[in-house]
Every structure is written in structure tokens, then in C-alpha cells.
Amino acid sequence: MELVRLPSPPHVLCKLLDICHDPDSSLGDLADLISIDAALTSKLIMAANSGAFAINQPLKNLEQAVTLIGHAQVKTMVTTSSIQQLFAGLIESQK
């Protein structure tokens, strides 16, 4: 099976950083925002179901994944994913 790269809209990262810096935000707020981006949703659910978290049953939705992974780690994963996409786009544009 070949994976297709789906670019994340840049506004998702900006809004996510705003939510992460808002002390009144919740994990539900993060999940709601991330849910509009299919690529990020997929990445987070796959990460939550990986061996790194040693869960008994596979998670099936984003809210469970965000709760398991946690606020700080979600922020790190989304930021990393966005930077990877930025550099991938730069490399492709130079070919």
C-alpha cells in the first residue's frame, strides 16, 4: 500500500499554537481543530496506536488519540509534521 502525502493547511498550525498557549483550552479544543485536517488526524491516530503507548485495544478516534498522547506531545508532533511538509515542498519546488 502506497501512502499519499496530504499537505496540512498552514492555518491549522497557527491555530493549534494559539490553542496550546491558551491556559483555558482543552484537549477537546485540540481534537476539534485537528479533525479538519485528515493528514494530521491520521498521523495522530497511528502514533497513538503504535507500540510506544502500549495500549490494550486500538484507538478508533481522534479524541482518544489526543487524550492518550497529551497536549505537549500533540503540539510537538503537529509542529514537526508542518516543518517536514514545508521542507518537502521546498525540495520539490527546486527539482
Protein Blocks (a to p, Z undefined) as FASTA:
>chain_A
ZZddddddfklmmmmmmmmmmmkbcfklmmmmmmmpmklmmmmmmmmmmmklopabdcfb
fklmmmmnommlmmmmmmmmmmmmmmmmmmmmmZZ
